[in-house]
Amino acid sequence: MERVAAGEESAVSECLDRFGPLVWSLARRMTPNRDEAEDSVQEIFVDVWKSAARYDAAVGSETAFVATIARRRLIDRARRLGRRPQMTDLPEALPDEAPTAQEAIDLGDEAELARAELEQLRPEQKQVLRLAIWDGLSHSQIADHLSLPLGTVKTHVRRGLLKIRERIEAGRKAD
């Protein structure tokens, strides 16, 4: 670190080679995507160059020094990212047109058929599926709301949906 603090170019290169994998692995674990990780690694090494003069071998190893700087910068970055809204890319393949009238009718028919099959389920499956589908509750929220174990809620959802699917497919084959 003394050589980095002195500005030796070869020391900077050696530092990148020696600590690059460590910093990269920390950045990949603590950032949401590859681009953020790359930006973080650059910021971390700039901070390492600026802080190299503060390194004290009596306090800790060079690896610990670099890892501590990396961890602190990554936590700072995570806090900053958490405060600003994330911009997301739109999918490149957006549908060009709305469903046709026939497709809309077909979807409505399928929804009505699914709704009718829901009514044929056992009461506990029906109740859990209604809370999940119409009320938008998570499995955990349903479990709390109904005082049921989480595994039981998941089983009711899965078996109920499978039963609805089986009945709809059986109806299609019969037609």
C-alpha positions in Angstrom: 0.0 0.0 0.0 2.9 2.3 0.6 3.9 2.0 -3.1 0.3 2.7 -4.1 0.3 5.8 -1.9 3.5 6.9 -3.5 1.8 6.7 -6.9 3.9 3.9 -8.4 2.2 2.7 -11.6 3.4 -0.8 -11.2 2.1 -0.9 -7.6 -1.3 0.2 -8.8 -1.3 -2.6 -11.4 -0.2 -5.2 -8.8 -2.9 -4.0 -6.5 -5.6 -4.4 -9.2 -4.3 -7.9 -9.9 -4.1 -8.9 -6.3 -7.3 -7.5 -4.9 -9.5 -7.3 -8.1 -11.1 -10.7 -7.6 -11.9 -10.0 -3.9 -13.5 -6.6 -4.7 -15.3 -8.1 -7.7 -16.8 -10.9 -5.7 -17.9 -8.5 -2.9 -19.4 -6.2 -5.5 -21.3 -9.0 -7.3 -22.8 -10.2 -4.0 -23.8 -6.8 -2.8 -25.2 -5.1 -5.9 -28.3 -5.9 -7.9 -26.7 -6.4 -11.3 -23.4 -6.5 -13.3 -23.4 -2.9 -14.3 -23.7 -1.7 -10.7 -21.0 -4.1 -9.7 -18.6 -2.7 -12.3 -19.3 0.9 -11.3 -18.8 -0.1 -7.6 -15.4 -1.8 -8.3 -14.2 1.4 -10.0 -15.3 3.6 -7.1 -13.8 1.2 -4.6 -10.4 1.2 -6.3 -10.4 5.0 -6.6 -11.1 5.1 -2.9 -8.3 2.6 -2.2 -5.8 4.9 -4.1 -7.0 7.9 -2.2 -6.8 6.1 1.2 -3.6 4.1 0.6 -1.6 6.6 2.7 -3.8 5.8 5.7 -2.9 2.1 5.6 -1.2 0.9 8.8 0.3 -2.6 8.8 0.1 -2.7 12.6 -3.7 -2.4 12.4 -4.4 -5.0 9.8 -3.5 -6.7 6.6 -3.7 -5.1 3.2 -6.5 -7.5 2.3 -8.5 -6.5 5.3 -7.8 -2.8 4.5 -9.1 -3.2 0.9 -12.0 -5.4 2.0 -13.1 -2.9 4.6 -13.1 0.0 2.1 -15.0 -2.2 -0.4 -17.6 -3.2 2.1 -18.2 0.4 3.3 -18.5 1.7 -0.3 -20.9 -1.1 -1.2 -23.1 -0.4 1.8 -23.0 3.4 0.9 -24.0 2.5 -2.7 -26.8 0.3 -1.6 -28.2 3.0 0.6 -28.0 5.5 -2.3 -29.7 3.1 -4.7 -32.4 2.4 -2.1 -33.3 6.1 -1.9 -33.7 6.7 -5.6 -36.3 5.0 -7.8 -34.8 2.4 -10.1 -35.3 2.9 -13.8 -36.0 -0.3 -15.7 -35.7 -1.0 -19.3 -38.9 -1.9 -21.2 -38.9 -5.3 -22.8 -37.9 -5.0 -26.4 -40.7 -7.3 -27.5 -43.8 -5.4 -26.4 -47.0 -6.5 -28.1 -47.8 -4.4 -31.1 -51.6 -4.6 -30.8 -54.3 -5.2 -28.2 -56.0 -8.6 -28.3 -58.6 -9.0 -31.0 -62.3 -9.0 -30.1 -62.3 -12.8 -30.4 -59.3 -13.2 -28.2 -60.9 -11.0 -25.6 -64.0 -13.0 -25.7 -62.0 -16.3 -25.4 -60.2 -14.9 -22.4 -63.4 -13.8 -20.8 -64.9 -17.3 -21.4 -61.8 -18.9 -19.9 -62.0 -16.7 -16.8 -65.7 -17.5 -16.4 -65.0 -21.2 -16.7 -62.1 -20.9 -14.1 -64.4 -19.0 -11.8 -67.1 -21.7 -12.1 -64.6 -24.4 -11.4 -63.3 -22.5 -8.4 -66.8 -22.7 -6.9 -66.6 -26.5 -7.2 -63.5 -26.8 -5.0 -63.5 -27.8 -1.3 -64.3 -24.8 0.9 -60.8 -24.4 2.3 -59.2 -24.4 -1.1 -61.8 -22.0 -2.4 -61.3 -19.6 0.5 -57.5 -19.6 0.1 -57.6 -19.1 -3.6 -60.0 -16.2 -3.3 -57.7 -14.5 -0.9 -54.7 -15.1 -3.1 -56.4 -14.2 -6.5 -59.0 -11.5 -5.7 -57.5 -10.0 -2.6 -53.9 -10.3 -3.8 -52.6 -11.7 -0.5 -49.3 -13.5 -0.3 -49.2 -17.1 1.1 -47.8 -15.7 4.4 -50.6 -13.2 4.7 -53.2 -15.8 4.0 -51.6 -18.1 6.7 -51.8 -15.3 9.2 -55.3 -14.2 8.2 -56.7 -17.8 8.5 -54.4 -18.9 11.3 -53.2 -21.8 9.2 -49.6 -23.1 8.8 -47.9 -21.7 5.7 -47.4 -25.2 4.2 -51.1 -25.8 4.4 -51.9 -22.6 2.6 -49.4 -23.5 -0.1 -50.9 -27.0 -0.5 -54.4 -25.6 -0.8 -53.3 -23.1 -3.5 -51.4 -25.7 -5.5 -54.0 -28.4 -5.2 -56.9 -26.0 -6.0 -55.2 -24.6 -9.1 -54.3 -28.1 -10.3 -57.9 -29.2 -9.8 -59.2 -26.2 -11.8 -56.7 -26.8 -14.6 -57.6 -30.5 -14.7 -61.4 -29.8 -14.9 -60.9 -27.1 -17.6 -58.7 -29.4 -19.7 -61.2 -32.3 -19.3 -64.0 -30.0 -20.5 -62.0 -29.0 -23.6 -61.3 -32.6 -24.5 -65.0 -33.4 -24.1 -65.9 -30.6 -26.5 
